[in-house]
Amino acid sequence: MPSDKILVVDDSPTDLCLMVAPLRASGYHVITAVDGDEAIAMAVSEKPSVIVLDVVLPKRNGFQVCRTLRAHPDCGGIPIILLTSKRQDFDRFWGIRQGANEYLSKPFDGAQLVASVARLT
């Protein structure tokens, strides 16, 4: 059973619960953040194995967070999954250009999220 630490970032309490539940049920240790600045601070201090990151966030959006973490010497190699309601091809293209390893759209399937995290840990 996995014991990797996963940082999940979303400002919606409902979406946060929908993301955290299947990961915890699969044995991951999940920590959370609710805005872009908190996401960066948690990534730097906690060094998670994978970050699951919404795009539409207060303070800094997920694209900005992704770019900041990719440039950070301690966090540049942490895999990032963007999980967002932004479904346009351009959004997906832009997310990958910002350094995301995977791009998933909401609504999402919990098993798909767990499989994506497992691939990156």
C-alpha positions as CSV (number, residue, x, y, z in Angstrom):
1,M,0.0,0.0,0.0
2,P,1.4,3.4,-0.9
3,S,2.6,5.8,1.8
4,D,3.6,8.7,-0.5
5,K,2.7,12.2,0.6
6,I,0.4,13.9,-1.9
7,L,-0.4,17.6,-1.9
8,V,-3.9,18.4,-3.2
9,V,-4.7,22.0,-4.0
10,D,-8.2,23.3,-4.6
11,D,-10.3,26.2,-3.2
12,S,-13.6,24.3,-3.4
13,P,-14.2,22.3,-0.3
14,T,-16.4,19.9,-2.3
15,D,-13.8,19.3,-5.0
16,L,-11.1,19.0,-2.4
17,C,-13.1,16.2,-0.7
18,L,-13.7,14.4,-4.0
19,M,-10.0,14.4,-4.7
20,V,-8.7,13.5,-1.3
21,A,-11.1,10.6,-0.6
22,P,-9.9,8.2,-3.3
23,L,-6.3,9.0,-2.6
24,R,-6.6,8.4,1.1
25,A,-8.6,5.2,0.4
26,S,-5.7,4.0,-1.7
27,G,-3.3,4.6,1.2
28,Y,-1.7,7.9,0.3
29,H,-0.9,10.5,3.0
30,V,-2.8,13.6,1.7
31,I,-2.1,17.2,2.7
32,T,-4.1,20.1,1.3
33,A,-3.9,23.7,0.4
34,V,-6.6,26.1,-0.7
35,D,-4.8,28.9,-2.7
36,G,-1.7,29.3,-4.9
37,D,0.5,30.9,-2.2
38,E,-0.3,28.2,0.3
39,A,0.4,25.5,-2.4
40,I,3.9,26.9,-3.0
41,A,4.6,27.1,0.8
42,M,3.4,23.6,1.4
43,A,5.4,22.2,-1.6
44,V,8.6,23.8,-0.3
45,S,8.1,22.7,3.3
46,E,6.5,19.3,2.9
47,K,8.2,18.0,-0.3
48,P,5.3,15.9,-1.5
49,S,5.8,13.0,-3.9
50,V,3.1,14.4,-6.3
51,I,1.0,17.6,-6.4
52,V,-2.6,17.6,-7.6
53,L,-3.3,21.2,-8.6
54,D,-6.4,23.1,-9.6
55,V,-5.9,25.9,-12.1
56,V,-8.6,28.4,-10.9
57,L,-7.2,29.4,-7.5
58,P,-7.1,32.5,-5.3
59,K,-3.8,34.5,-5.1
60,R,-1.9,32.6,-7.8
61,N,-3.5,30.4,-10.4
62,G,-2.4,26.8,-11.0
63,F,-0.4,27.8,-14.1
64,Q,1.6,30.4,-12.0
65,V,2.1,27.8,-9.2
66,C,3.3,25.3,-11.7
67,R,5.9,27.7,-13.2
68,T,7.1,28.8,-9.8
69,L,7.6,25.3,-8.5
70,R,9.4,24.2,-11.7
71,A,11.9,27.1,-11.2
72,H,12.4,26.3,-7.5
73,P,15.6,24.3,-6.7
74,D,13.9,22.1,-4.1
75,C,10.6,21.5,-5.9
76,G,11.4,21.5,-9.6
77,G,11.3,17.7,-9.9
78,I,8.0,17.1,-8.1
79,P,5.5,15.7,-10.5
80,I,2.4,17.9,-11.0
81,I,-1.1,16.9,-12.1
82,L,-3.3,19.8,-13.1
83,L,-6.9,18.8,-12.3
84,T,-9.2,21.6,-13.5
85,S,-12.6,22.5,-15.0
86,K,-10.7,24.2,-17.8
87,R,-11.2,21.7,-20.6
88,Q,-10.2,23.5,-23.8
89,D,-7.3,22.1,-25.9
90,F,-5.5,25.4,-25.4
91,D,-5.7,25.1,-21.6
92,R,-4.3,21.6,-21.7
93,F,-1.5,22.7,-24.1
94,W,-0.7,25.7,-21.8
95,G,-0.8,23.5,-18.7
96,I,1.8,21.1,-20.1
97,R,3.9,24.1,-21.3
98,Q,4.0,25.4,-17.7
99,G,5.5,22.1,-16.6
100,A,2.6,19.9,-15.6
101,N,3.2,16.1,-16.0
102,E,-0.5,15.4,-16.6
103,Y,-3.7,17.3,-17.2
104,L,-7.0,16.0,-16.0
105,S,-10.4,17.6,-16.4
106,K,-13.3,17.9,-14.0
107,P,-15.5,16.1,-13.5
108,F,-13.0,13.3,-13.0
109,D,-13.1,9.7,-12.0
110,G,-11.4,8.9,-8.6
111,A,-9.8,5.7,-10.0
112,Q,-8.3,7.8,-12.9
113,L,-6.8,10.2,-10.4
114,V,-5.4,7.4,-8.2
115,A,-3.9,5.8,-11.4
116,S,-2.3,9.1,-12.5
117,V,-0.8,9.6,-9.0
118,A,0.4,6.0,-9.0
119,R,2.1,6.4,-12.3
120,L,4.1,9.5,-11.0
121,T,5.1,8.2,-7.6
